[in-house]
Amino acid sequence: MRAARFRLLAGVVLIALILFGQTLVGMATANGRLDSALRDTTGPVNVVVVMDFTPERFHTERLSTYGVFAGRDKAVNRVRLRMVSPENLRRLADLAWVARIEPAP
């Protein structure tokens, strides 16, 4: 009986990690992704989102939900976003697949 409960609990924990693990890791490491110049913004800002991989259409579409897509910035893995609100900036930093968020030049 005790072993069955342990297996059930282990299964529930495994499913929770699969469903929410990426979100939890993203939230825990968000401060390291956000440039220090962007941490105390009070209005919309223009940013460059840097990824460690070549983004696909999904990634570009997802990023455009946080601000206005403004093209690439010198490389395929650097995406410009304009008019990113402070709330969306924080949500953007929570994405585990985003490497860095820098102020746009």
C-alpha positions as CSV (number, residue, x, y, z in Angstrom):
1,M,0.0,0.0,0.0
2,R,2.8,2.4,0.9
3,A,4.8,1.6,-2.3
4,A,1.7,2.2,-4.4
5,R,1.2,5.7,-2.8
6,F,4.9,6.5,-3.4
7,R,4.6,5.5,-7.1
8,L,1.4,7.5,-7.4
9,L,3.1,10.6,-5.8
10,A,6.2,10.1,-8.0
11,G,4.0,10.0,-11.1
12,V,2.2,13.1,-10.1
13,V,5.4,15.0,-9.4
14,L,6.8,13.8,-12.8
15,I,3.8,15.0,-14.7
16,A,3.9,18.4,-12.8
17,L,7.6,18.8,-13.8
18,I,6.8,18.0,-17.4
19,L,3.9,20.5,-17.5
20,F,5.3,23.3,-15.4
21,G,9.1,22.7,-15.2
22,Q,10.1,25.1,-18.1
23,T,7.9,27.9,-16.7
24,L,9.3,27.5,-13.1
25,V,12.9,27.5,-14.4
26,G,12.2,30.6,-16.5
27,M,10.6,32.4,-13.5
28,A,13.5,31.4,-11.2
29,T,16.2,32.7,-13.6
30,A,14.4,35.7,-15.1
31,N,16.5,38.3,-13.4
32,G,19.7,37.0,-15.0
33,R,18.2,37.4,-18.5
34,L,17.1,41.0,-18.1
35,D,19.7,43.7,-18.6
36,S,20.2,45.9,-15.5
37,A,19.2,49.0,-17.5
38,L,15.7,47.5,-18.1
39,R,14.9,46.4,-14.6
40,D,13.2,49.6,-13.3
41,T,11.4,50.8,-16.4
42,T,8.1,52.6,-16.0
43,G,7.0,52.9,-19.6
44,P,7.2,51.0,-22.9
45,V,10.7,50.3,-24.1
46,N,12.4,49.0,-27.2
47,V,14.5,45.9,-26.7
48,V,16.6,43.2,-28.4
49,V,15.8,39.7,-27.4
50,V,18.7,37.3,-27.8
51,M,18.3,33.5,-28.1
52,D,21.0,30.8,-28.1
53,F,19.5,29.1,-31.1
54,T,18.1,30.0,-34.5
55,P,14.5,30.9,-33.8
56,E,11.7,29.3,-35.8
57,R,8.4,30.9,-36.8
58,F,6.8,29.8,-33.5
59,H,9.4,31.8,-31.5
60,T,9.0,34.9,-33.6
61,E,5.2,34.8,-33.3
62,R,5.4,34.2,-29.6
63,L,7.8,37.2,-29.1
64,S,5.5,39.4,-31.1
65,T,2.8,39.0,-28.5
66,Y,5.0,40.9,-26.0
67,G,5.7,43.9,-28.3
68,V,5.8,45.0,-31.9
69,F,8.1,42.9,-34.0
70,A,10.7,45.2,-35.6
71,G,12.9,42.7,-37.4
72,R,16.3,41.1,-36.7
73,D,19.3,42.9,-35.1
74,K,22.5,42.0,-36.9
75,A,22.0,38.2,-36.5
76,V,19.2,35.7,-36.9
77,N,19.0,34.9,-33.2
78,R,18.6,38.6,-32.2
79,V,15.0,40.0,-32.5
80,R,14.0,43.6,-32.1
81,L,10.8,44.4,-30.2
82,R,9.3,47.8,-29.9
83,M,6.9,49.2,-27.3
84,V,7.3,46.4,-24.8
85,S,5.4,47.4,-21.6
86,P,7.0,46.8,-18.2
87,E,4.6,43.9,-17.5
88,N,5.4,42.3,-20.8
89,L,9.1,42.8,-20.2
90,R,8.8,40.7,-17.0
91,R,6.8,38.1,-18.8
92,L,9.3,38.0,-21.6
93,A,12.2,37.5,-19.1
94,D,10.2,34.5,-17.7
95,L,10.6,32.6,-21.0
96,A,13.3,29.9,-20.4
97,W,14.4,29.9,-24.1
98,V,15.3,33.6,-24.1
99,A,19.0,34.0,-23.3
100,R,19.1,37.8,-22.8
101,I,17.0,40.9,-23.1
102,E,19.0,44.1,-24.0
103,P,18.0,47.7,-24.6
104,A,17.7,48.5,-28.3
105,P,20.3,50.8,-29.6
